[in-house]
Amino acid sequence: MLVSVDDHVVEPPDMFDKHVPAAYRDKVPRVIRTASGDDVWQYEGLLRPNIGLNAVAGRPPEEYGFEPTSFAQMRRGCWDVHDRIGDMNANGVLASMCFGSFPSFCGLLWMRAKDKAVTRIMQQAYNDWHIDEWCAAYPGRFIPLAQLPLWDIGLMAEEVRRVARKGCHAVAFVENPTLIGLPSIHDRAWDVLWKACCDEQVVLAIHIGSVWQPSPPSGDSAPETLMAGVPIAAFHTASDLVFSDVFRRFPDLRVALSEGGIGWIPYFLERIDYLNEHHHRWTRWEFGQERPSDMFRRHFLTCFIDDATGIRARDAIGVEAIAWECDYPHSDSTWPEAPERLMRSLAGVPDDEVDKITHQNALRWFHVDALAAAGGRAGATVGVLRAQARDVDISLLHGKGGTPPATEQRPVTARDVLAQLATALDGNALRGA
């Protein structure tokens, strides 16, 4: 049975229709069609030039990129919840946690907006759509994930408690708040948020690349050098939190590192233990009778897409701290062959550990009873779900992908990717309609 703790939703154009008071309908983010035929989100006069951000599931690899740029160019499962369930069934996936797209993975759009009073209404409407419409359409098939009003820590705590009352036990957070002008996680200003998360059993889900991207060794490096370094953000985030007093003061706080992989974690744990043992006398960072690695295993959930190295070292990581992800509909995803790819990595792993990694850890951490919704294990396996998807067309889509024009044969560079990413994510890149 497969539960994915990191997928993505491309928000549909009508998502705000049922969730914004009538007095604010003229201020909602809306999708407009440009002269070139692209669909873009517009809010406060700014355009978000890329609606899907690498929503390339079902495309030939030659067409991967930051496109598609219109709803017509992607699988309906990217933005239509009914088709998403079909695509999940075709992939044998029982439940999925979906990060956002146009507001960014963690909701940076809301923070950058000017009218915060109106934006607070839009941000809450976003969460209401996600929980009450997207997730509620198929109870038990989704793990609700809320975005926060990142500009105000007190409002963040209020939103944690509000969405928890709706059954949402995960909120998207950022790798390093100081990079967006917020206090360091070592600042006691965050205590109100940490307490709300502990009280409501809400997990902080931190997706790589939310506010930080590594620089390539040089601008003309291959894009792979940029992508290879992205999980290092999770390394730094984990270090910052472990070597803080946050978990000592809030022992029930939990953090999920999303899309960071797991192969690096055995070295990370060995390294932080070594550093603490050798340097704590002058750094004065004390862990009492435990080690930094013990704290990591207790407070962090990690996940992987296809990571045989990490699975071989699962005992060093801690099987209880590992979950699986699909990353649909992004280019790293193994859809629609996730079960086959995953089983190669899990070859030789005992069944009880397979169950923990593939679904039990995720369902426990995020308080979702997907098995009950499926009528028990007999209705939740890969084979049963795929049998329900015999009419789902998984043939390849073609047209307007990320392939450079035929006249441009040079390899794509990291500089090209960063330029596309800046345009796709920066709401200040284009103004007006």
SEMI-140198 format. One record per residue: z, y, x of N, C-alpha, C in turn; residue in one letter. Coordinates in steps of 0.1 Angstrom, whole numbers, padded with zeros to 4 digits, always signed. Each point is the difference from the previous one (the first is absolute). Last residue first. Layout:
BEGIN
ZYXZYXZYXA...
% end
This chain:
BEGIN
-0171+0429-0021-0008-0011-0005-0014-0001+0005A+0046+0021+0026-0008+0002-0012-0007-0012-0004G+0014-0002+0050+0006+0008-0011-0010+0002-0011R+0012-0035+0046-0009+0007-0009+0007+0007-0011L+0025-0019+0035-0013-0001+0006-0011+0007-0008A+0049-0006-0008-0005+0013+0004-0014-0001+0005N+0026-0039-0012-0004+0007-0012-0005+0014+0003G+0000-0046+0030+0005+0014+0000-0005+0008-0012D-0012-0047+0010+0014+0001-0003+0005+0015-0002L-0046-0014+0013+0004-0008-0012+0014+0003-0005A-0018+0020+0040-0007+0005-0012+0005-0007-0012T+0017-0016+0040+0005+0014-0002-0007+0006-0013A-0016-0041+0016+0013-0002-0006+0006+0014-0004L-0041-0002+0023-0001-0005-0013+0013+0000-0008Q+0001+0010+0046-0006+0011-0007-0002-0004-0015A+0015-0033+0029+0011+0010-0002-0006+0012-0008L-0030-0034+0014+0009-0005-0011+0011+0011-0003V-0031+0009+0035-0006+0000-0013+0009-0004-0011D+0016-0003+0044-0001+0014-0004-0007+0001-0014R+0002-0042+0021+0013+0004-0006+0000+0014-0004A-0048-0023+0002+0011+0002+0009+0013+0003-0008T-0051-0027-0007+0010+0009-0005+0011+0001+0010V-0050-0012+0017+0013-0006-0005+0009+0011-0006P-0054+0008+0001+0012+0000+0009+0012-0007-0006R-0045+0010-0020+0004-0014+0004+0012+0000+0009Q-0029+0030-0038+0012+0002+0009+0005-0014+0004E-0036+0006-0031-0004+0007+0011+0011+0002+0010T+0007-0022-0042-0008-0008+0009-0005+0007+0012A+0047+0014-0024-0014+0000-0003-0009-0007+0010P+0051-0016-0005-0007+0012+0004-0015+0000-0004P+0039-0026-0029-0010-0002+0012-0006+0013+0003T+0033-0011-0036+0003+0008+0011-0009-0001+0012G-0016-0007-0052+0013-0003+0007+0001+0008+0012G-0034-0003-0039+0008+0011+0004+0013-0004+0006K-0023-0042-0018-0005+0014-0002+0011+0011+0003G+0006-0054-0017-0008+0006+0010-0003+0015-0004H+0035-0047-0010-0006+0012-0004-0007+0006+0011L+0012-0054-0009+0001+0012+0008-0006+0012-0007L+0023-0042-0027-0012+0002+0008+0001+0014+0007S+0030-0023-0032+0005+0004+0013-0012+0002+0009I+0014-0004-0056-0011+0000+0010+0005+0006+0013D+0025-0028-0041+0001+0012+0008-0011+0000+0011V+0012-0035-0033-0011+0009-0004+0001+0013+0008D+0032-0036+0006-0014-0006+0002-0011+0010-0003R+0051+0002+0001-0009+0010+0005-0014-0005+0002A+0041-0024-0012-0001+0010-0010-0011+0010+0003Q+0012-0035+0030-0006-0006-0011-0002+0010-0012A+0024+0013+0039-0014+0000+0002-0008-0007-0012R+0047+0000-0001-0005+0014-0001-0015+0000+0002L+0022-0041+0007+0001+0004-0014-0006+0014-0002V+0004-0016+0044-0010-0007-0007+0000+0003-0015G+0033+0020+0029-0014+0005+0003-0010-0007-0009V+0048+0002-0021-0006-0005+0013-0014+0006+0001T+0032+0004-0038+0000+0010+0010-0007-0003+0013A+0015-0026-0042-0010+0010-0004-0003+0010+0011G+0032-0035+0006-0012-0007-0005-0011+0010-0004A+0045+0014+0012-0009-0003+0011-0013-0006-0004R+0024+0029-0037+0004-0009+0010-0010-0003+0010G-0007+0030-0036+0004-0012-0006+0004-0011+0010G-0013+0047+0007-0011-0010+0001+0003-0013-0007A+0032+0036+0004-0012+0005-0008-0011-0010+0000A+0038-0010+0026+0003-0001-0014-0012+0005-0009A-0004+0004+0047-0001-0014-0004+0004-0001-0015L+0004+0042+0022-0014-0004-0003-0001-0014-0005A+0037+0037+0006+0001-0014-0004-0014-0005-0004D+0024+0040+0034-0011-0003-0010+0000-0015-0003V+0026+0031+0034+0006-0003-0013-0011-0002-0011H-0003+0008+0050-0005+0010-0010+0004-0003-0014F+0013-0029+0038+0001+0014+0004-0003+0010-0011W-0007-0046-0008+0014+0003+0001+0002+0014+0004R-0044-0016-0002+0006+0000-0013+0014+0004+0000L-0022-0007+0041-0005+0012-0007+0007+0001-0013A+0009-0039+0025+0006+0012+0006-0004+0013-0007N-0020-0041-0014+0014+0001-0003+0007+0012+0006Q-0048-0013+0007+0004+0007-0012+0015+0002-0002H-0025-0016+0041-0011+0003-0010+0004+0006-0013T+0031-0014+0036-0009+0009+0005-0010+0005-0010I+0032-0034-0011+0006+0013+0003-0010+0011+0004K-0016-0044-0007+0004+0006-0012+0007+0014+0002D-0010-0027+0037-0013+0005-0006+0004+0008-0013V+0034-0024+0021-0003+0013+0007-0012+0006-0005E+0012-0042-0017+0010+0010-0004-0002+0013+0006D-0029-0037+0012-0002+0006-0013+0010+0010-0004D-0011-0007+0052+0006-0008-0011-0002+0007-0013P-0036+0005+0040+0013+0007-0004+0006-0008-0012V-0043-0010+0021+0011-0006+0007+0014+0007-0004G-0043+0028-0008-0001-0014+0003+0012-0005+0007A-0013+0046-0016+0012-0007-0004+0000-0015+0003L-0037+0030+0008+0011+0005+0008+0013-0008-0003S-0038-0012-0024-0003-0002+0014+0012+0005+0009R-0001+0009-0046+0005-0014+0003-0003-0004+0014M-0015+0043-0017+0014-0001+0002+0005-0014+0004L-0046+0008-0011+0004+0006+0012+0015-0001+0003R-0015-0016-0041-0006-0008+0011+0004+0006+0013E+0012+0024-0039+0008-0013+0002-0005-0008+0011P-0023+0042-0009+0014+0001+0005+0007-0014+0002A-0047+0018-0014+0003-0013+0006+0014+0000+0006E-0029+0036-0022+0007-0009-0010+0003-0014+0006P+0015+0039+0023-0005-0003-0013-0015-0003+0001W+0032+0015+0035-0007-0013+0001-0005-0005-0014T+0009+0052+0024+0004-0010-0010-0008-0013+0003S-0004+0044+0022+0008-0010+0007+0003-0012-0009D-0023+0039-0016-0009-0008+0008+0008-0011+0008S+0017+0018-0049-0004+0006+0013-0007-0010+0009H+0021+0001-0048-0014-0003+0003-0005+0005+0013P+0040-0027-0003-0011+0003-0008+0001+0015-0005Y+0031-0027+0030-0007+0013+0003-0012+0002-0008D+0036-0037+0004-0015-0002-0001-0007+0012+0004C+0051-0023+0014-0007+0011-0007-0015-0004+0000E+0055-0022+0008-0015-0001+0002-0006+0012-0008W+0051-0008+0025-0007-0001-0013-0015+0000+0004A+0053-0006+0025-0015+0000+0001-0006-0001-0014I+0048-0003+0016-0005+0014+0001-0015+0001+0000A+0026-0042-0001+0004+0008-0012-0005+0014+0000E-0006-0030+0037-0009-0003-0011+0003+0008-0012V+0007+0013+0052+0008-0003-0012-0008-0002-0012G-0011+0008+0049-0001+0011-0009+0011-0002-0011I-0007-0034+0031+0005+0012+0007+0001+0012-0009A-0019-0040-0016+0014-0002+0001+0006+0012+0008D-0047-0002-0007+0007+0004-0012+0015-0002+0002R-0042-0005+0028+0012+0005+0005+0010+0004-0011A-0044-0017-0009+0005-0010+0011+0014+0005+0005R-0023+0028-0030+0005-0012-0007+0006-0010+0010I-0021+0039+0017+0012+0003-0006+0007-0012-0007G-0044-0004+0017+0010+0001+0011+0014+0003-0006T-0037-0002-0029+0004-0014+0004+0011+0001+0011A-0020+0032-0038+0008+0002+0012+0005-0013+0005D-0024+0029-0040-0005-0012+0006+0005+0000+0014D+0018+0030-0032-0012-0004-0007-0004-0014+0006I+0052+0023-0003-0012-0003+0008-0011-0004-0009F+0055+0024+0002-0011-0007-0006-0012-0001+0009C+0059+0011-0005-0013+0002+0006-0011-0008-0007T+0053+0022-0009-0010-0010-0004-0013+0003+0007L+0055+0014+0012-0015+0002-0001-0007-0012-0005F+0049+0005+0008-0004+0012-0007-0015+0001-0002H+0024-0036+0025+0007+0002-0013-0006+0011-0009R-0017-0010+0044-0003-0011-0009+0007+0001-0013R+0008+0033+0034-0014+0000-0005-0002-0011-0010F+0041+0002+0021-0001+0010-0009-0014+0001-0006M+0009-0030+0035+0006-0004-0012-0001+0010-0011D-0016+0011+0043-0009-0009-0007+0007-0006-0013S+0025+0028+0029-0009+0008-0007-0010-0009-0008P+0047-0022+0009-0010+0006+0009-0010+0008-0009R+0056-0012-0006-0014-0004-0003-0009+0006+0010E+0047+0009-0003-0001-0014+0003-0014-0005-0002Q+0004+0051+0006+0011-0008-0003-0002-0015+0005G-0029+0040+0007-0003-0009-0012+0012-0010-0003F-0011+0052+0027+0007-0013-0001-0004-0007-0012E-0015+0041+0035-0004-0006-0013+0006-0014+0000W+0002+0032+0037+0011+0000-0009-0004-0004-0014R-0021+0006+0046-0006+0006-0012+0010+0001-0011T+0012-0020+0041-0002+0014+0002-0007+0007-0012W+0012-0046-0001+0012+0006+0006-0002+0015+0003R-0034-0031-0017+0009+0006-0010+0012+0007+0006H-0040-0025+0021+0001+0015+0000+0011+0006-0009H-0014-0048+0007+0000+0006+0013+0003+0015+0000H-0002-0027-0040+0009-0007+0009+0001+0008+0013E-0031+0015-0032+0013+0002-0004+0011-0006+0010N-0046-0009+0007+0003+0014+0002+0014+0004-0003L-0016-0044-0010+0001+0002+0014+0004+0015+0003Y-0009-0011-0044+0012-0006+0004+0003+0002+0015D-0041+0015-0018+0011+0009-0005+0014-0007+0004I-0040-0024+0011+0001+0012+0007+0012+0009-0004R-0011-0041-0023+0005-0003+0013+0002+0013+0008E-0020+0004-0042+0014-0004-0001+0007-0003+0014L-0047+0010-0002+0008+0012-0004+0015-0004+0000F-0031-0034+0007+0002+0008+0012+0009+0012-0003Y-0011-0027-0036+0008-0008+0009+0003+0009+0013P-0031+0018-0033+0015+0001-0003+0008-0008+0009I-0050+0005-0004+0007+0009+0010+0015-0001-0001W-0030-0023-0031-0001-0005+0014+0007+0007+0010G-0007+0010-0049+0013-0005+0005-0001-0006+0014I-0025+0040-0036-0001-0012+0007+0014-0005+0005G-0011+0040-0028+0002+0002+0015-0001-0013+0008G-0002+0013-0050-0013-0001+0007+0002+0002+0015E+0042+0014-0026-0012-0005-0007-0012+0001+0010S+0056-0004-0001-0010+0005+0008-0013-0006-0004L+0049+0009-0025-0011-0009+0001-0011+0007+0009A+0057+0004-0009-0012+0007+0004-0011-0011+0001V+0054+0011-0022-0010-0010+0005-0013+0008+0002R+0059+0007-0006-0014+0006+0000-0010-0010+0006L+0049-0005-0006-0008-0006-0009-0015+0005+0000D+0038+0016+0028-0003-0014+0003-0009-0007-0010P+0013+0050+0017-0006-0005-0013-0005-0015+0002F+0022+0023+0036+0006+0007-0011-0005-0004-0014R-0017-0020+0039+0015-0002+0001+0006+0007-0012R-0046+0005+0007+0003-0013-0006+0015-0003+0001F-0016+0041+0018-0004-0001-0014+0005-0013-0006V+0002+0020+0046+0012-0004-0007-0002-0002-0015D-0035-0008+0043+0005+0011-0008+0013-0005-0006S-0037-0026+0024+0009+0008+0008+0004+0013-0006F-0027-0028-0025+0010-0009+0005+0010+0007+0009V-0037+0024-0018+0010-0003-0010+0011-0009+0006L-0037+0013+0027+0007+0012-0004+0012-0004-0010D-0030-0034+0014+0009+0004+0011+0008+0012-0004S-0034-0014-0030+0011-0010+0001+0010+0004+0011A-0039+0026-0003+0009+0002-0012+0012-0010+0000T-0033-0005+0034+0008+0012+0002+0009+0003-0012H-0029-0037-0003+0009-0002+0011+0009+0012+0002F-0035+0003-0031+0011-0008-0005+0010-0002+0011A-0039+0021+0013+0008+0009-0009+0012-0007-0006A-0034-0024+0024+0011+0006+0009+0008+0010-0008I-0039-0022-0019+0013-0006-0002+0011+0005+0009P-0046+0016+0006+0007+0005-0012+0014-0007-0002V-0036-0008+0035+0013+0007+0003+0008+0004-0012G-0044-0022-0001+0010-0009+0006+0013+0007+0002A-0036+0025-0017+0006-0009-0010+0010-0010+0006M-0024+0029+0028+0008+0008-0009+0007-0009-0009L-0031-0019+0029+0011+0005+0007+0010+0008-0008T-0042-0015-0018+0010-0011+0001+0013+0004+0008E-0040+0028-0004+0010+0001-0011+0011-0010+0000P-0024+0014+0046-0004-0008-0012+0011+0003-0011A-0004+0038+0037+0004-0014-0001-0006-0006-0013S-0003+0047+0016-0011-0008-0002+0003-0015+0001D+0034+0034+0004-0007+0002-0012-0012-0009-0002G+0042-0017+0028-0009+0011+0001-0009+0001-0012S+0038-0028-0001+0001+0004+0015-0009+0011+0003P+0016+0001-0050-0007-0010+0008+0001+0004+0015P+0039+0013-0037-0013+0005+0007-0006-0011+0008S+0031-0007-0045+0000+0000+0014-0013+0006+0005P+0025+0013-0047-0011-0009+0005+0001+0001+0016Q+0031+0014-0048-0001-0001+0015-0011-0010+0003W+0019+0009-0044-0001+0013+0006-0003+0000+0014V-0006-0039-0026+0004+0009-0010+0000+0014+0004S-0009-0043+0025-0010+0011-0002+0003+0009-0011G+0023-0047-0004-0006+0006+0013-0010+0011-0004I+0040-0010-0034-0013-0005+0003-0005+0006+0013H+0048-0010-0026-0006+0009+0010-0013-0006+0004I+0040-0004-0040-0012-0006+0005-0008+0010+0008A+0053-0008-0019-0009+0010+0005-0012-0007+0006L+0032-0018-0042-0004-0001+0014-0009+0011+0004V+0042-0008-0038-0014+0005+0002-0003-0001+0015V+0042-0007-0029-0007-0011+0006-0015+0002+0001Q+0036+0031-0016-0010-0005-0009-0008-0012+0006E+0035+0023+0025+0005-0002-0014-0009-0007-0009D-0015+0012+0044+0010-0011+0000+0006-0003-0014C-0030+0036+0005-0007-0013+0003+0010-0011+0000C+0018+0043-0004-0008-0003-0012-0007-0014+0002A+0021+0018+0038+0010-0005-0010-0007-0004-0013K-0026+0020+0034+0005-0013+0004+0009-0006-0010W-0013+0044-0007-0011-0009-0003+0004-0014+0004L+0030+0034+0009-0001+0000-0014-0012-0010-0004V+0008+0011+0046+0010-0009-0006-0001-0002-0015D-0025+0029+0033-0007-0012-0006+0010-0009-0008W+0013+0038+0027-0007+0005-0012-0006-0011-0008A+0021-0003+0044+0008-0005-0011-0006+0006-0014R-0028-0012+0046+0007+0011-0006+0007-0005-0013D-0030-0026+0029+0014+0000+0005+0008+0012-0007H-0047-0007-0007+0008-0010-0008+0014-0001+0005I-0027+0046+0004+0001-0013+0006+0008-0009-0008S-0022+0041-0026+0010-0003+0010-0002-0014+0006P-0044+0024-0017+0012-0003-0006+0011-0003+0011L-0049+0011+0005+0009+0011-0002+0013-0003-0007G-0036-0031+0014-0004+0008-0012+0010+0011-0003I+0007-0030+0036-0014+0003+0002-0006+0008-0012L+0045-0018+0002-0001+0012+0007-0015+0005+0002T+0014-0043-0021+0000+0012-0009-0002+0013+0008P-0016-0050+0009+0008+0009+0007+0000+0013-0008N-0020-0040-0018+0005-0005+0013+0010+0010+0006E-0003-0001-0054-0009+0004+0012+0006-0006+0013V+0001-0018-0055+0006+0010+0009-0009+0002+0012F+0001-0022-0055-0007+0002+0013+0007+0011+0008A+0024-0035-0035-0005+0013+0001-0007+0002+0013V+0022-0041-0036-0006+0004+0013-0005+0014-0001A+0019-0027-0037+0009-0001+0011-0006+0002+0013H-0005+0007-0058-0007+0001+0013+0010+0000+0011C+0008-0001-0049-0002-0012+0006-0008+0000+0013G+0017+0037-0029-0012-0006-0005-0003-0014+0006K+0036+0027+0015+0003-0003-0014-0012-0007-0007R-0005+0016+0044+0008-0013-0001+0003-0003-0014A-0021+0041+0009-0009-0012+0000+0007-0013+0000V+0026+0040+0002-0008+0000-0013-0009-0012+0000R+0026+0008+0038+0009-0005-0011-0009-0001-0013R-0021+0018+0039+0004-0014+0002+0008-0006-0012V-0010+0046+0000-0012-0009-0004+0003-0015+0003E+0032+0032+0013-0001+0000-0015-0011-0009-0004E+0005+0008+0046+0010-0008-0005+0000-0002-0015A-0030+0030+0019-0004-0014+0004+0011-0009-0005M+0008+0046-0004-0009-0005-0010-0005-0015+0003L+0027+0021+0032+0008-0002-0013-0009-0005-0011G-0020+0012+0041+0007-0012+0001+0008-0003-0012I-0047+0027+0005+0014+0003-0003+0008-0013+0000D-0048+0003+0009+0004+0013+0004+0015+0003-0002W-0026-0041-0013+0005+0001+0014+0005+0013+0005L-0004-0030-0045-0002+0015+0002+0005+0003+0014P-0018-0051-0011+0012+0009+0000-0005+0015+0001L-0020-0052-0019-0001+0011+0010+0011+0010-0002Q-0002-0056-0014-0001+0015-0004-0002+0009+0013A-0008-0054-0018+0002+0008+0012-0002+0014-0004L+0004-0055-0023-0001+0015-0002+0004+0007+0013P-0022-0048-0006+0013+0005+0004-0001+0015+0000I-0029-0039-0030+0001+0011+0010+0014+0003+0004F-0012-0034-0031-0011-0002+0009+0000+0012+0010R+0032-0005-0038+0002-0010+0011-0011-0002+0010G-0013+0022-0046+0014-0001+0005+0001-0012+0009P-0041+0031-0014+0002-0014+0002+0014-0003+0006Y-0011+0043-0014-0011-0006-0007+0001-0015+0002A+0030+0032+0021+0004-0006-0013-0011-0007-0007A-0007+0023+0042+0008-0012+0002+0003-0006-0014C-0026+0039-0002-0006-0009+0010+0008-0013+0001W+0019+0033-0029-0014-0003-0004-0006-0011+0009E+0045+0019+0006-0001-0003-0015-0014-0004-0004D+0010+0011+0047+0010-0010-0005-0003-0004-0015I-0028+0032+0022+0000-0012+0008+0009-0010-0006H-0002+0042-0021-0013-0007-0001+0001-0014+0007W+0035+0030+0006+0001-0006-0014-0013-0008-0002D+0003+0024+0040+0009-0012+0000+0000-0007-0014N-0024+0040+0004-0006-0010+0008+0008-0013+0000Y+0018+0038-0020-0011-0006-0009-0007-0011+0008A+0031+0026+0023+0007-0009-0009-0010-0007-0009Q-0017+0033+0028+0005-0011+0008+0007-0011-0008Q-0015+0040-0020-0011-0008+0003+0004-0013+0008M+0032+0034-0010-0004-0007-0013-0012-0010+0003I+0015+0027+0035+0010-0010-0003-0003-0007-0013R-0027+0035+0014-0003-0012+0007+0011-0010-0002T+0004+0043-0019-0010-0008-0007-0003-0013+0007V+0031+0028+0021+0005-0003-0014-0010-0008-0007A-0011+0017+0043+0008-0012+0000+0006-0004-0014K-0043+0027+0021+0009+0001-0011+0008-0012-0002D-0030+0000+0036+0007+0013+0000+0010+0001-0011K-0016-0046+0028-0004+0008-0011+0009+0013+0000A+0005-0038+0030-0008+0011+0005-0005+0009-0011R+0026-0040-0008+0008+0009+0009-0008+0012+0004M-0020-0034-0026+0010+0007-0008+0008+0010+0009W-0032-0028+0020-0007+0010-0008+0010+0008-0008L+0013-0038+0026-0001+0012+0007-0006+0011-0008L+0013-0049-0009+0001+0011-0008+0000+0014+0007G-0005-0048+0017+0014+0004-0003+0001+0013-0008C-0042-0020+0013+0008-0012-0002+0014+0004-0005F-0038+0034-0013+0004-0006+0013+0009-0012-0003S-0023+0023-0035+0012+0009+0005+0004-0004+0014P-0036-0025-0019-0004+0014+0001+0012+0009+0004F+0009-0048-0002-0012+0004+0008-0001+0015+0000S+0043-0040-0006-0009+0010-0006-0012+0003+0009G+0028-0048-0001+0002+0014+0004-0011+0008-0005F+0021-0048-0018-0012+0008+0002+0004+0015+0004C+0016-0057-0004+0005+0014+0000-0011+0009+0005M+0000-0051-0026-0005+0009+0010+0008+0013-0001S-0004-0058-0016+0005+0014-0002-0004+0009+0012A-0019-0045-0005+0009+0001-0012+0004+0014-0003L-0045-0022+0026+0012+0008+0002+0008+0002-0013V-0045-0023+0012+0012-0008-0001+0013+0008+0002G-0047+0014-0002+0006-0001+0014+0012-0008-0001N-0023+0010-0039-0010-0006+0008+0005-0002+0014A+0028+0023-0030-0001-0015-0004-0011-0007+0009N+0005+0047+0005+0012-0007+0005-0001-0015-0003M-0034+0027-0018-0001-0001+0014+0012-0007+0007D+0002+0009-0046-0011-0010+0002-0002-0002+0015G+0029+0034-0013+0007-0013-0003-0011-0011+0003I-0015+0043+0002+0008-0003+0012+0007-0013-0002R-0026+0017-0035-0008-0006+0010+0008-0003+0013D+0023+0022-0034-0005-0013-0006-0009-0007+0010H+0015+0044+0009+0011-0010+0002-0004-0013-0005V-0030+0038+0023+0002-0005-0013+0010-0011+0000D-0015+0021+0041+0006+0011-0009+0002-0004-0014W-0017-0029+0036+0007+0010+0008+0008+0010-0009C-0029-0035-0017+0014-0004+0003+0007+0010+0008G-0047+0003-0009+0009+0005-0011+0015-0003+0002R-0034+0004+0042+0004-0009-0010+0009+0006-0011R-0032+0034+0025+0010-0010+0003+0002-0010-0011M-0030+0039+0000-0003-0007+0012+0010-0011+0004Q+0002+0031-0038-0012-0009-0002-0002-0008+0012A+0032+0035-0001+0005-0012-0006-0011-0010-0002F-0003+0033+0041+0000+0002-0014+0004-0014-0006S-0003+0007+0047+0004+0013-0004-0002+0003-0015T+0010-0045+0038-0009+0007-0009+0006+0014-0005P+0006-0005+0046-0006-0001-0013+0005-0013-0007E+0010+0009+0045+0010+0007-0009-0006+0001-0014F-0016-0041+0028+0002+0014+0005+0010+0006-0010G-0036-0047+0004+0013+0005+0000+0001+0015+0005Y-0039-0031-0004+0001+0012-0008+0015+0005-0001E-0014-0041+0023-0008+0011+0006+0001+0013-0008E+0021-0041-0015+0007+0007+0010-0008+0011+0007P-0008-0013-0052-0003-0006+0013+0007+0008+0011P+0024+0001-0047-0012+0005+0007-0003-0008+0012R+0039-0006-0029-0013-0005-0006-0012+0006+0005G+0043+0028+0007+0000-0014-0004-0013-0004-0007A+0015+0045+0019-0012-0007+0002+0000-0015-0003V+0026+0048+0001+0000-0010-0010-0012-0008+0000A+0015+0040+0028-0002-0014+0005+0002-0011-0010N+0008+0045-0017+0005-0001+0014-0001-0015+0004L-0010+0025-0044+0004-0014+0002+0006-0003+0014G-0017+0044-0017+0009-0006-0011+0005-0014+0004I-0015+0046+0027-0003-0014+0000+0010-0007-0010N-0001+0049+0010-0014-0005+0000-0003-0015-0001P+0034+0037-0020+0003-0011+0008-0013-0008+0001R+0009+0055-0011-0007-0013-0003+0006-0011+0010L+0020+0049-0024-0003-0008+0012-0007-0013-0004L+0019+0032-0031-0012+0006+0006-0005-0007+0013G+0038-0016-0027+0003+0014+0004-0012+0006+0008E-0012-0047-0006+0013+0005-0005+0003+0013+0007Y-0040-0043-0007+0003+0014+0002+0013+0004-0005Q-0032-0046+0017+0011+0006-0007+0002+0014+0003W-0048-0029+0001+0011+0006+0008+0011+0004-0010V-0051-0028+0005+0012+0002-0009+0011+0005+0009D-0056+0004+0009+0013-0006+0004+0011+0004-0011D-0048+0014+0003+0003-0012-0007+0013-0007+0003G-0020+0043+0015-0006-0012+0008+0003-0013-0007S+0016+0042-0017-0014+0000-0001-0007-0012+0007A+0050-0007-0019-0007+0010+0009-0015-0001-0002T+0042-0013-0034-0011-0005+0007-0007+0011+0008R+0054-0008-0016-0012+0007-0003-0011-0007+0009I+0054-0009-0019-0012-0004+0007-0012+0008-0004V+0054+0015-0001-0011-0006-0007-0011-0003+0009R+0057+0017-0006-0011-0004+0009-0011-0006-0008P+0029+0034-0028+0001-0013+0006-0011-0002+0011V+0010+0038-0031+0004+0001+0014-0001-0014+0007K-0007+0010-0048-0011+0007+0008+0003+0001+0015D+0031-0021-0031-0012-0007+0001-0011+0007+0008R+0047+0012-0015-0004-0001+0014-0013-0007+0002Y+0023+0005-0042+0000+0014+0006-0005+0000+0014A+0007-0041-0025-0012+0007-0004-0002+0014+0007A+0027-0040+0025+0002+0008-0012-0013+0009-0003P-0004-0046+0027+0003+0014+0003+0001+0007-0013V-0012-0047+0004+0013+0002+0007+0004+0014+0003H-0041-0023-0018+0011-0004-0009+0013+0004+0006K-0042+0010+0023-0002+0003-0014+0013-0002-0008D-0011-0008+0049+0010+0010-0005+0000+0002-0015F-0031-0030+0024+0014-0005+0002+0010+0010-0005M-0052-0004+0001+0008+0003-0012+0015-0002+0001D-0034-0010+0035-0001+0015-0004+0009+0003-0012P+0014-0040+0034-0011+0003-0009+0000+0014-0005P+0018-0021+0049+0005+0005-0013-0012+0003-0009E+0007-0037+0039-0009+0012-0002+0003+0006-0014V+0033-0033+0031-0007+0003-0012-0008+0013+0001V+0021-0042+0035-0002+0014-0003-0007+0001-0014H+0036-0035+0030-0014+0002-0004-0001+0014-0004D+0040-0033+0020-0008+0012+0004-0014-0002-0005D+0034-0034-0006+0008+0012+0000-0007+0013+0005V-0012-0051-0025-0004+0010+0010+0008+0012-0001S+0003-0055-0013+0004+0013-0005-0003+0010+0012V-0012-0055-0015-0002+0012+0009+0004+0013-0008L+0006-0059+0003+0000+0012-0009+0000+0012+0009M
% end
